[in-house]
Amino acid sequence: MTNSAAPRAGRREWTAFTVLLLPLLLVSMDVSVLYFAIPAITRELDPSATQQLWIFDSYAFALAGLLLTMGSLGDRIGRRRLLLIGAGAFGLASVGAAYASSAGMLIACRALLGVGGATLMPSTLALVRNLFQDDKERTRAIGIWSGAMAGGIALGSVMSGLMLDHFWWGSVFLVNVPAMVLLLVLVPVLVPEFKDPAPGRFDLLSVPLSMAAVLPVVHGLKEIAAEGFAPVPLAFLAVGLGLGAVFVHRQRTHRHAMISRELFTGRGFGAGVTLNTIAAFAMMGSAYFTTQYLQSVLGMGTLEAALWSLAPSLAVGAAAPTAGAVAAKAGRAAVVTGGFVIGAAGFGLLALVGTDSLWLLLAGCAALACGIVTVMSLVSDLALACAPAEKAGSAASVLETGQEFGGALGMALLGSLGTAVYRADLAGADLAGADPAVRETLGSASAVAQQLGGEAGGHVLGLAREAFVHGFHYAAFAGAGLLLAAALLAARLLEKTEGPGRRSQALQADRAVRVSRG
């Protein structure tokens, strides 16, 4: 139910919101934009195997490691100001990456892109929280925001393929520049400034401490997804969790903590972050399998696979805004619970795919994506609405950091489960003397089968594809079980957050922070 006392957004606010979608879309696209460009980059810059990994990972690590810092910084210096600084940095880093003359330079520019992305992501979401004070309008705006973020990741790989058909590899980065220039021109005109009028001292020690907690965990989870539960990634995970405990203790006890304790005084914020993290787990965990299925099981080229992966996004575009409208009538708890159930049904469809089930795969992905984006839009809105408006930047950064953790954990755990089943299936299979690498991953099996050729290659590839699909089934069943458990958890957590009390608290906080507008 919309709070009638809240001022409604006009054309200016909605135009400003449209402009704010630009950085969100580009930061999301930059996660996947290198998928097609890496062969050309390898030919031009000749990176080592380690450098090639860092070309991908430096962006993600800088982004994940600095989200908490940048959200807190935006509350202090102003979210619009931080957004403009980030847009300038993102644009300059994009030019540097496009014209990089060495692998080291490209890695450095990708890291700077991650720094810029870490300023843009929490700033845009926090500004959306401040622009829309009416509950119904804010829910609708965050629904669109969630859909744009999900679509941007899928769009990045397609955009990369299309650009590389006509231009050199650096063009995938130059796409960012006109959008950043537009942002620098329009944001000062359309978007008012918001910041915490009494932020307190900035906790400098928490900056390296937060990075030291986040980065080893993200790295460990990525390595577990690739290599399984080996000692080294488990050690990274343990170190990160230990430092994370130190970071949490500091936030709970330090007078000027980076993450304000006010965020967690009510049930709504913690519930929103928890459920959003679970949703990200399911989304990225499924993506680990579906991208490989399209390319290595169905044998599609990268661009063809990327185009097919966009198909479920058409349903997602309508799901998030519709979820807000339905939640206004049926209640957030019911719709979020339903979203998790729909997502579980999507996993159920994925558990039925065979080695030639494109349409069943797309149907399962569409159901899963619709359910998950429905959840993410509503619980993100809940978390931001329950947080004090002057702490919106910190709230957005905690939400997005949880999302990064959830995605990495989903790929690691579901990916490891699927890999374990794959290897178990091939452990006793008759591979006719083929390279043992066949038993490691489907990608390795595809390479070996191509070298063998003929009937022997076809036999090996067929066994590997069946084993991969079998592992996919186990991961899908696990994902469905998790989402059904999440539906029960959502019903329990969110029934206590419904009602006008929290909305009125959020409105009072909005009124208190209006004095800080520029």
Stockholm file with secondary structure:
# STOCKHOLM 1.0

chainA/1-518         MTNSAAPRAGRREWTAFTVLLLPLLLVSMDVSVLYFAIPAITRELDPSATQQLWIFDSYAFALAGLLLTMGSLGDRIGRRRLLLIGAGAFGLASVGAAYASSAGMLIACRALLGVGGATLMPSTLALVRNLFQDDKERTRAIGIWSGAMAGGIALGSVMSGLMLDHFWWGSVFLVNVPAMVLLLVLVPVLVPEFKDPAPGRFDLLSVPLSMAAVLPVVHGLKEIAAEGFAPVPLAFLAVGLGLGAVFVHRQRTHRHAMISRELFTGRGFGAGVTLNTIAAFAMMGSAYFTTQYLQSVLGMGTLEAALWSLAPSLAVGAAAPTAGAVAAKAGRAAVVTGGFVIGAAGFGLLALVGTDSLWLLLAGCAALACGIVTVMSLVSDLALACAPAEKAGSAASVLETGQEFGGALGMALLGSLGTAVYRADLAGADLAGADPAVRETLGSASAVAQQLGGEAGGHVLGLAREAFVHGFHYAAFAGAGLLLAAALLAARLLEKTEGPGRRSQALQADRAVRVSRG
#=GR chainA/1-518 SS CCCTTSCCCCHHHHHHHHHHHHHHHHHHHHHHTTTTTHHHHHHHHCCCHHHHHHHHHHHHHHHHHHHHHHHHHHHHHCHHHHHHHHHHHHHHHHHHHHTCCSHHHHHHHHHHHHHHHHHHHHHHHHHHHHHCCSHHHHHHHHHHHHHHHHHHHHHHHHHHHHHHHHSCTTHHHHTHHHHHHHHHHHHHHHCCCCCCSSCCCCCTTHHHHHHHHHHHHHHHHHHHHHHCSCHHHHHHHHHHHHHHHHHHHHHHHCTTCSSCGGGGSSHHHHHHHHHHHHHHHHHHHHHHHHHHIIIIISCCCHHHHHHHHTHHHHHHHHHHHHHHHHHHHHCHHHHHHHHHHHHHHHHHHHTTCCSSCHHHHHHHHHHHHHHHHHHHHHHHHHHHHHSCGGGHHHHHHHHHHHHHHHHHHHHHHHHHHHHHHHHHHHHTSCCTTCCGGGGTCHHHHHHHHHHHCHHHHHHHHHHHHHHHHHHHHHHHHHHHHHHHHHHHHHHHHHTTTCSHHHHHHHHHHHHHHGGGCC
#=GC SS_cons         CCCTTSCCCCHHHHHHHHHHHHHHHHHHHHHHTTTTTHHHHHHHHCCCHHHHHHHHHHHHHHHHHHHHHHHHHHHHHCHHHHHHHHHHHHHHHHHHHHTCCSHHHHHHHHHHHHHHHHHHHHHHHHHHHHHCCSHHHHHHHHHHHHHHHHHHHHHHHHHHHHHHHHSCTTHHHHTHHHHHHHHHHHHHHHCCCCCCSSCCCCCTTHHHHHHHHHHHHHHHHHHHHHHCSCHHHHHHHHHHHHHHHHHHHHHHHCTTCSSCGGGGSSHHHHHHHHHHHHHHHHHHHHHHHHHHIIIIISCCCHHHHHHHHTHHHHHHHHHHHHHHHHHHHHCHHHHHHHHHHHHHHHHHHHTTCCSSCHHHHHHHHHHHHHHHHHHHHHHHHHHHHHSCGGGHHHHHHHHHHHHHHHHHHHHHHHHHHHHHHHHHHHHTSCCTTCCGGGGTCHHHHHHHHHHHCHHHHHHHHHHHHHHHHHHHHHHHHHHHHHHHHHHHHHHHHHTTTCSHHHHHHHHHHHHHHGGGCC
//
